[in-house]
Amino acid sequence: MRNQYSLYFLDIDGTLIKGKDLLPKTKTFIQQLRKEGKQIYYVTNHPVRCHDEHVEYLTKLGLSINKEELITPLDGLKRFFNKIDVPYCVYVAASSMVKQKLRDWDIPVIEGTDRQLDNCYVVLGMSSSLNYGILQEAYECIQKGATVLVLNPDRTCPSNDYKLLDTGLFLKLFEESGDLVEEPIIIGKPSVWMQEVLAEKINVPKHEVVIIGDTIASDIALGNALGIDSVFLTNTDIERNYETKTSTHVMSSIKELVERWC
Ligand SMILES: [Mg+2]
């Protein structure tokens, strides 16, 4: 690898995969990193699958990954709740996996909104099981003063044919209602909780660490907050008005990166 980096944080959607396909040269890139003994962490804002499912999914796509190498918004969420030292409750407007994880961590998850909600948080995350009833109950919690925890701020997610509605757009619904009492808290990249999760993984000088992603607002912002180099990939065109100077490098895709660095 013709660069100084020994630890790589890699975004997944739009960087390594698009929809259900690996992007060109992704396999070559990962194989090269493995061959040279580089450290790899996959950092996703994907709020639907648990770690095991995500690893299985990526392995099926042909990506070499270990469970310990995957970082998701759930890691940030766990960190967030660990720091709360007063009684609270949580309403989940996200996938059933998120709900199950919170229960596994003994976090008080509520069903329905027919009780007094002191220190209530609504966990909001894109999921195909979100429906009107769930969004309405979340809205009721919000009207009672709940704070929204946003698993990922992305408004859309790249996929094969059409982009997917993502969590940031559901947040917009609540913001447009005018009933948000508390400022929403972003949990996924580039939040301070995710910064802490990544910072713990860095065991080499910072100039040897790089983050690679296709979103300025999450991937590149996270790299800048950590004081590490970044590569912004323009291939998914998710950022139409990006400021290239915010990242250390700008390339079109992993394919170009492989051609230049491998
Ligand atoms: Mg991405």
Boltz pocket constraint, residues with backbone or C-beta under 6 A from the ligand:
constraints:
  - pocket:
      binder: B
      contacts: [[A, 11], [A, 12], [A, 13], [A, 14], [A, 15], [A, 213], [A, 214], [A, 215]]
      max_distance: 6.0
